[in-house]
């Protein structure tokens, strides 16, 4: 005879099977590629909150955070499925392809693992869901690349509510600057290009900050977000000094990251 707990377990299992089946059908209907098979690569986990990533690129697929069965630790909060995919070919030429700043992140910190979370800045619920997911994930850093007029307030609230994550985000150049003293200890905001990287999109500058933070945590996992932020402020060379040619991205032609030393 099946006990009540066993019956509940069977019911839950059936419901999960139905959800997975419906999700798989929805993914197929949207025409998004499935996540390539693989295993968790280890390393400091960085939640990448934004337009998604092109996980069909081998250098990105190999660094995806995964569970014990090889399933991706990530989510598409727009389509409500496990394929947070971004196709650079669907973006206008003026847009900075998400895979570009992920390439920069991996160039700066090759051993990070990625927790991709796709959101829409016009749907606040997707943004909130991504932060809650990142909080429960292995992530130590949240790189938020979501240009929006309201993104600054969102970053401030997210950092205050999730103090265990170091948030690195960008704000439009037209937004009023926030004095550093007014920012939470676990929030870094990039609002305009620095003099030594004139012309570099701020998304890539933010990605280098996230990469430098991951490097610090890899060396000293016990560091708190506030400690990491303080060290980056005290040692700006950790963010600047990297020169590495990364493999060409199948849809971008690759990037050569050059960090010009600060003039003396």
Secondary structure, DSSP 8 states (H G I E B T S, - for coil): ---HHHHHHHHHHHHHHHHHHHHHHHHHHHT-----------S-EEEEEES-B-TTSHHHHTTB-B-TTS-BS-EETTTTBS--B--GGGS-TTS--HHHHHHHHHHH-TT-EEEEEE--TT-HHHHHHHHHHHHHSS-SEEEE----TTHHHHHHHHHHH-TTSEEEEE--TTS----GGGS-TTEEEE-S--GGGTT--HHHHHHHHHHHHHHHHHH-TT--HHHHHHHHHH-THHHH---EE----TTT---EE-------
